[in-house]
Amino acid sequence: MSGSSERNGYHPVAKVLHWSMVLAFTVQFVVGYGIDRADDLLALVVDAWLGGIEDRLVLVHAGLGLVILALAASRLAWRRSVGLPPWAPGLSEGERRVAHRVEQVLYLLLFLLPLSGLALLFLSGEDWDLGGGRQLRSPVEVVDDDVLLGAHIAAQLTFFAAVLVHVGLVLKHQFVDRDHLVRRML
């Protein structure tokens, strides 16, 4: 059996993993963006759940990164063991090549984004104030935090570009070609 429970759709496990990744990355980007902007974006969350200490968002962000790594590993293992359904019949050869390349980039970034963030946490020499006299100290300074942050942000921008192409292709087929491509993942 291919990775589909229907002739042209993805297996339910693949769908759950896909949408779990979408949710995890959405929350992760909000939290990551809020780390330096907690006063504006996440003030209520920081006050209610993190004792008003903004640097605790770093722990939430790192924890979500670990969840994303686990989901990415599960998703890759599932895909390798079960496979994919056949290509959607409405995709042209050129669209198939684009979709394949974008998928490769996204899979790489599912690992690279959290790993670059964890490198920033553990290899930058930075300290974060967790309140109550507690500090989270990066064990070593292997690379300057500005370099690691730049790499992390570059990975994010690449991720956003790849997601834009991915979603754009799906929306084109959904609303222009009207072949209901999105049903394959719902």
C-alpha positions in Angstrom: 0.0 0.0 0.0 1.3 3.5 -0.8 1.1 6.3 1.7 -2.6 6.8 1.0 -5.7 5.4 2.4 -7.6 6.7 -0.6 -6.5 6.5 -4.1 -5.2 10.1 -4.4 -4.9 11.3 -0.8 -2.4 11.0 2.0 -2.6 8.5 4.8 -4.4 9.8 7.9 -1.1 9.5 9.9 0.7 11.7 7.3 -2.2 14.2 7.6 -1.9 14.4 11.4 1.9 14.8 11.2 1.6 17.5 8.5 -1.0 19.6 10.4 0.8 19.0 13.7 3.9 20.5 12.1 1.9 23.5 10.8 0.5 24.1 14.2 3.8 23.7 16.0 5.6 26.0 13.6 2.9 28.6 13.9 3.1 28.7 17.6 6.9 28.5 17.5 7.1 31.6 15.3 4.8 33.6 17.5 6.8 32.6 20.6 10.1 33.3 18.8 9.0 36.6 17.6 7.7 37.4 21.1 11.0 36.7 22.8 12.3 40.2 22.0 8.8 41.8 21.9 7.1 40.3 24.9 6.0 43.7 26.1 3.8 44.1 23.0 3.0 40.7 21.7 2.9 38.2 24.5 2.7 40.4 27.6 -0.5 38.6 28.9 1.1 35.2 28.4 4.3 36.2 30.1 2.5 37.7 33.0 0.0 34.9 33.5 2.1 31.8 32.8 5.7 32.8 33.1 5.7 35.0 36.2 6.3 38.1 34.2 9.8 37.1 33.3 10.3 37.5 29.5 13.4 35.4 29.3 11.4 32.3 30.2 10.0 32.5 26.7 13.4 31.1 25.6 12.6 27.9 27.5 9.2 27.6 25.9 10.8 28.3 22.5 13.5 25.7 23.0 10.9 23.1 24.2 8.8 23.7 21.1 12.0 23.3 19.0 12.5 19.9 20.6 8.8 19.0 19.8 9.3 20.1 16.2 12.5 17.9 15.9 10.5 14.9 17.3 7.7 15.6 14.8 10.1 16.0 11.9 11.8 12.7 12.7 8.5 11.0 13.0 7.3 12.5 9.8 10.4 11.5 7.9 10.3 8.0 9.4 6.7 7.6 8.4 7.3 8.8 4.9 10.2 6.5 4.4 8.3 3.5 5.7 4.9 4.1 4.0 5.7 6.3 1.0 3.6 8.8 -0.8 0.4 8.6 -2.8 0.7 9.0 -6.6 1.1 12.5 -7.9 -2.1 14.5 -8.2 -3.2 14.2 -11.8 -3.7 17.9 -12.2 0.0 18.7 -11.5 2.0 19.5 -14.6 5.5 18.1 -14.9 7.0 21.5 -14.1 4.8 21.8 -11.0 5.8 18.3 -9.9 9.5 19.3 -10.1 8.8 22.5 -8.1 6.7 20.7 -5.5 9.5 18.0 -5.1 12.3 20.6 -4.7 10.2 22.7 -2.3 9.4 19.5 -0.3 13.1 18.7 -0.1 13.9 22.2 1.2 11.1 22.1 3.7 12.2 18.7 5.1 15.8 20.1 5.5 14.4 23.1 7.3 12.2 21.0 9.6 15.5 20.0 11.1 17.8 22.9 10.5 15.5 25.6 12.1 15.2 23.9 15.5 18.9 22.8 15.4 20.1 26.3 14.6 17.9 27.7 17.5 19.3 25.1 19.9 22.8 26.0 18.8 22.0 29.6 19.6 20.9 28.4 23.1 23.8 26.1 23.8 26.8 27.4 21.8 26.5 31.2 22.0 27.8 31.9 25.5 24.6 33.9 26.2 22.8 34.1 29.6 19.1 34.4 30.2 17.5 35.6 33.5 14.8 33.1 34.6 13.9 35.0 37.7 14.4 34.1 41.4 18.2 34.4 40.9 18.2 31.6 38.4 20.1 31.9 35.1 20.2 29.8 32.0 23.7 29.9 30.9 24.9 28.7 27.5 27.6 26.0 28.4 30.1 27.3 25.8 30.7 30.1 23.4 31.7 28.3 20.2 30.2 30.9 17.8 29.2 34.5 18.4 25.5 34.8 19.1 25.0 37.3 16.3 26.3 34.8 13.8 24.1 32.0 15.1 21.1 34.4 15.2 21.8 35.4 11.6 21.9 31.8 10.6 18.6 31.1 12.5 16.9 34.1 10.9 18.2 33.1 7.4 16.7 29.6 7.9 13.4 31.2 8.9 13.3 33.4 5.8 14.1 30.4 3.6 11.4 28.5 5.4 8.8 31.3 4.8 9.8 31.4 1.1 9.4 27.7 0.7 6.1 27.7 2.5 4.9 30.5 0.3 5.7 28.5 -2.8 4.1 25.4 -1.3 0.9 27.1 -0.3 0.8 29.1 -3.5 0.8 26.0 -5.6 -2.0 24.4 -3.5 -4.1 27.6 -3.7 -3.5 27.8 -7.5 -4.9 24.3 -7.9 -7.7 24.9 -5.4 -9.0 28.2 -6.8 -7.7 28.7 -10.3 -7.5 25.1 -11.6 -10.3 24.0 -9.3 -9.1 20.5 -9.1 -9.4 20.4 -5.3 -5.8 19.5 -4.6 -6.1 20.6 -0.9 -8.5 17.6 -0.3 -5.5 15.3 -0.5 -4.2 16.6 2.8 -7.5 17.2 4.6 
